[in-house]
Amino acid sequence: MDADGPSGSRLLVEEAHDLPLVRLGVTLRTGGGDDPPELDGLANFATELMARGAGGKTRARIDEALDALGAHLSISTNYDGSHFEVTALRDRVDEVMALVCSVLLSPDFPADEADKLRREIESQLDELREDDGSVARRFMARRLYGAKHPYGLTLTGTSASLPRLTVQTARAWHERAVRGPGLVFHFAGDIAADEAQALVGKYAGRVPAGGTFGQPYPTPRIRTGTRFSLADKPERTQSQILYAHVAPSWRDPMFDPLQVGVHAFGGTFTSRLMDEVRVKRGLSYGTSARVGYGRGQRSLTMTVAPSLEQTAETVALMRGLYRSLAQNGLTQAELDFAKVNLRESFAFNLATPEDRLDVRITSDLVGQPEGYVASFPQRVAAVTLEQVNAALASLRPDDLEIVIVTTAEELRPRLEAAGLLKDAEVEVVAYDED
């Protein structure tokens, strides 16, 4: 079911009556990418704070009420939206929906909880810095898009922005974000569509109207030349490497052929990238390539994690493979395999009502038209080798951002000796830098 909700909101329902469980929630069409750069992390901060006191109930009372219902409120923020979700027993849905809508519409934003939350986020940032993959992704977003582009923000905030995240900024965020056109109510499981619609009307009928949401993000600046960013971390024995450049939007006619081509190159365990990097040379346990999509232009990203001693060899190999892909394209056999793999695996994305709901929510957030996701197998089947190789020829192997989390004093001389830094910009930064 896809229907209108209160004040211009949207209602999605995926029914399945085999188990007496319902996953219910609301997604806001305001995500971390909508944060002002000086308030990086605001959406994450505001949504978390909303559940720490609402409708006159303290955080402890809200948690106790959810525990008594055998439920847990999950809150998450990504660039394109913010999500509140609960899974509950069928006969507890009314009470759970009342709690969720109290958090959504009547948050108290207690000052003491705001102070605690800032300290918790600071601890999360410390933990993030200990994970090399997270460090690499954080640096790549900033290097690729710049600090002021929506996709260059961090979602969790920085040491500079956290002190600016206050009760007042959270209230202002809530006033802008929680409006009918910016909300998607959704249910999956043992609930009828008319019952879901009645629950939304009962508990969210007073949601304010107005507001503009889901606008595409601005076109990012496309830089030229190769830049190495070495995120210097002591005593690394392994390097986490990301290669990326901005890719076409899903709205671009070139997107489908490029997505299929990149999947053939590095999207399966038997892809060309895995064969050359892992099978033939044993340089890394895994490697992959993918094209992302969202409200704005995401990136084409390759990832690999060799030992520090083999990093220079791996960097040279990956760049060579990528250059060859752009110059020579795929074979018909590689394309045929990728198309079958994508079409056959598509059903697994829709295996459960929760899966189907997640796909519909994501599609809604990024602005895809009705039927776009369902037509994916047919669009893949229609892609030709000529189209794929034309899309691959548009790649920019000499304009890559390369982020490596490593011990810089150990790796940089190796990269220089291999001639990999010639004609490239090189930047060494502390791994714990914002």
N, C-alpha and C positions, 0 to 999 in steps of 0.2 A: 504493500500500500504506500502511496505517496499522496499526501493531502496537505491542504492549508491548515495552519494552526493559528492560535490567537495573535492578533496585531501584526500579521504578515510573516509569522514564523512558519516553519515547515515541519511536517510530521512524516517519519518513515517507520514502517512496520514490516518485519519479517516474521511471519507466523510459523511455528512448528510445535505440535502438541504431543510429542512423544515423551517429554519429561516435564514435570511441574516446576520449571524454572523460567525466569524472565530476566534478561539483561535490559536494563532501561537506563536512559541518560539523556543528556543534552550536550550538544556541541555548539560552541560559539564561533562565529565566523571572524573572530578577532584572535590572532595568534601572536607569537613572539616577533614575527616579522613586521607587525604593525607598531611595535614599540618605538618611541622616539629614541634616537641613538644615545642621548644623554640619560635615558631611563632604561637602558638595556636590561632585560630581565623582568620588566614590569608585569607582563601578562602572567608569567610564572608566579611571581610574588602575589599578585592580586587574587588569582584563582586559588592558590593555596590558603591565603588568609581568609577567603570567603568561608571556608569550612571550619574555621577556628573560632566560631562564634556567630550564631545567626538566629533571628527570631527570638531573641532574649535567652537562648540556650548557650551555655558555655561550650567550649571545645569538648570538655570531659562529658557533658550531658549528651552532646551529639554523638560522640563515640559510643557511649553506653547505649543509647537508643539503637544505633546501628548494630551493635553487638547483640542486643536482645532480639533483633530481627534476623540474626545470622547473616548479616550483610556487611560489606565493606565498600566505602566510597573511594573510588580511584579517580585521581585528578592528574591530567597530563597536558602539556602544552607543546605544540610544535610550531613551525614557522607560520603555517596557514590557518591554524585554529587552536581552540582550547576545549578540553573534553572532561565531562563529569559522567562517571558510569558506576552502576551498582548492579550486581547479580543477586536476585532474591528468589525465595520460594514463591510459587504462584499465589498463595493466599496471603502474602505479605506485601504485595505490590502497592496497594493503596497507601499503607503506612510509609513505605520506602519513598514513594513518589512525593509524599508530603514533606519528608525531610529534605529530599533533593531540591525541591522547589523553594523551601525555606532558605537553604544555602544560596540558591541562585538569585532569589528576589529580595531577601531580607538579611543580608550579611551585616554583622555589627562592627566588623573591623576593629577588634579590641587592640589597644596600643601595646599591652604587655605581650600579646601573641605576635604582633608585628616585630617587636624586638627579638623574641625567640626565633622567629622565622628567619630574620636576617642572619643571626648567628648560625642557624642550621645550614643556610645556603653557603655561608663562608666555609663551613666544614665540608659541604659537598664539593666546593671548588677545590679544596685541598685534596679530597679523594680523587677527583677528576684528574688532577695533575699527576697522580701516581699511575694512571692508566695511559700507556703510550698511544694507543689507538685514539682515545678521546682527545689527547693533546694534539695529535696530528689533524683530526677533523676540525678542532677549534681553530687552529692556525690556518688551515686551508680555507675555511669560510671567510676569515678576515682577509687573507691574501688575495683570494679570488675575486671577492666582491667589493672589498673596501669597507671601512668601519661604519659608513653611513647608509649603505644599501641594506634593505631588509634581510637578505640572506647572509650578510656579513655580521649580523648580530649574534650573540652567544646563547640566547634563550634563558640561561640561568643568571646572567648578569656578570659584572666584573667588580673588582675591588673599588673601582672608581664610581660605578653606578649604584652599588648596593646601598651606600648611605643616603642616596636620594630617593630610595623606595620607602615611602612612608604611608601611614594611614590615609593621608590626604591624597597622595597620588593613586593609591589603590581605589579609594572612593570615586575619584574622577574617572579612572579606567572603567569601573563598574557602571557608572552613569552612561558612558559612551557605548560600552560593549553589550550590555544586557538590555537589548531592545528587540522587538519582534522580528524584524527582517534579518537580524544577526543571529538568530537561534534556529537550531535544528533539533527537535525532540525525536528520540528514536527508541524503538523497542524491538527485541528479538526473543522469540521463544513462545511460551505457552500463554499467549494473550491474543484476543481477537482485536481486529483493527478498530471496531467501534468502541471497545472498552478502552483502548489506548487513547483514542481521541477524547473520550469522556474524561479520563484522568488528566490529560493536559488541560482541557477546559476548566476542570475543577480546581486545579492547583496552580496553573500558570495563566489563567484568564486575564489577570491584571498586568501582564508584562507590558511595559511602555512600547508605543509605536515609534516609527521614525528611524532615521539613521541610514547611512550608506555603507555597505559591507561587501567584501570579496572582490574589490577592485584589483586588477592585475598589477603586480609590482613593476616598478620602472625597469627599462632595459639596462642591464649592467654595462659598465664600461669594459670594452674588450681591449685588453692590453696585448702588446706584441713582444716577442722575444721570450726566452726561457729564463725563469727565475728560480733559484734554489733557496729555500728557507730551511736552515738547519736549526731545529729546536734543540738547543744544547742541554743534554741531561747527563749527569755523571754516571760512569760505570755501566754503560750500555754494552751488552754483548750482541744485541739484535737491533736492527733498524726497522722502524715502522715508516713505510713510504707511501705517500699518496701523490698521484699525478692527476691533474685536472685542467680543464678549460671550460668556459661557459658553452653550453649546448643549446640547440634550438628549443623553443617552447613546444609543448604538445600541440599547440595550435598550428604550428608550422607544417606544411605538407611533407617536409623532409623528415619529420620526427619518426614516423612509423618505420620507414626504410632504415634510418639510422639505428633505431632501437633494435631491430632485427639483426643488423650487421654487427653491432657491438655485442649482442648476446652470442652470436656465432663466434666472435673473437675471444670473449672472456666471460661468458655467462653460464657455462656448464663445466662439469668436472672433466670433460673430454675435449674442451675447447683448445684452440690453437695456443692461447696464452698459457693454459695449464700444461699442455704438452711440452712446450718449449722451456718453461721455467721450472716446473716440478719434475715431470717424467724424464726428460732428457738430461737435465743438469742438476736436479736436486737442490736448487737455490732457495726454495721456500716451500713450506708445507702446502700453502695455498696462494692463489692470486686470482684476481677477478677484475672485470670491467663492466660498467653499467652506465646507463643514461637515466638521470633522474627527471622528475617532472613535478610541477606545483603551480601555484598561481602565477609565478613568474618563471623566468628561464633558470633552470637548474644546470647542473654540470654533468659532463662526461668524466667519470672518475675511474682510475685504475688504482688498485691497492696490492701491496706485496710486503712481506716481512722476512728478509734474509738475515743471515748473521752479519755482524759488522764487517768481518773479513771479506764477505762476498758481496757487500753492498755495491761497490763500484762496478763489478761485473754485472750485477743485476740491473743497475740503473742503465748501463749501456745497452744491455739486451732488451729491456722493456722499451726504451726509446727507439731502438732499431725495429722492433716488432711493430710498434705503433706507426712508425714512418712507412714501413712496408705495407701495412694495412691501408694507409691513406693513398699510397701510390699504386698499389696493385689490386686492392680489394679482396674479395672472397672468391673461392671456387664455387661452382654450382653445388658440389657435394656438401660443402660447409653450410651453404644457405639452406639447402633442403633439410639437413639435420636440424638446424636451428628453428626452422619454421615448424617442423613436426614437434620438436621439444616444447616450443612456446604454446602451440595449440593444444597439445595433449596435457600439459601441466596447468593450463588455464582453469580447468575444472576444480583443481585443488584450492584455488583462491575463492571458490564459491561453495565449498563442501558443506558448510554448516550455516544456519541462519545468522549466526554472529559474523561469520566470514562475509556473507553477502551484505550484511548491514555495514560492515567496515568499508567495503568497496564502495558502497553507495555514498557513505559519508565523505570519504576522501574525494570521490568524483564531484560531489556537491561543493566541497570547499575550494577546489581548484577551478570550478566553473565549467566543467565539461557538460555538454548537452545530454539530455535524456537518450539512453540507448548507446552512448559512446562506449562504455565498458563492455556491454553485451556484444557489441560488434567486433570486439578485439580479434577473435579467431578468424573472422572473415577478412578483416583488414590485413592480418598477417598472411593469410593464404594468397591474397592478391598481390603481395609485394614481389617484384621481379628482381633478378640479379642485376639488371641494368640500373634499376632505381636504387638498390642497395649500394652498388659500387659508386654511383654518382653522389650519394650521400656521404659515403666514406671518403671520397675525394675532396670533400669540403672540410675535412678535419684539419687541425692546425698542429702538426707534430712539433713545429719549431716555436710554438707559442704556449708552452706548458708552464703551469705552476707546479713545482715539485717541492713538497714538504717532507722532510726527513727528521724524525725524532731519533736522536743519536747522540753520541759523545763527539762533539764537533772537532776537538783537537786530534782525535783519532781518525775521523773519517775524512775531514777536508783534505789532508795531504794525499790520501788515496784517490779521491776524486780528481784532484789536480794532476796527479801522476798519470791518470788514465785519460787526460785531456777532456774531461767532461765539463769543466768549468769555463772552458774557452768560449768567449763571446756570450757568456751567460752572466746574469746578475746574481750575486751571492749575498745572502744576508744570514748572519748568525744571531740568534735571539735566545734568551733564557727560556727554558721550557715552561716556567711558571709566570711568564709575562702575560698580562691580559691581552 
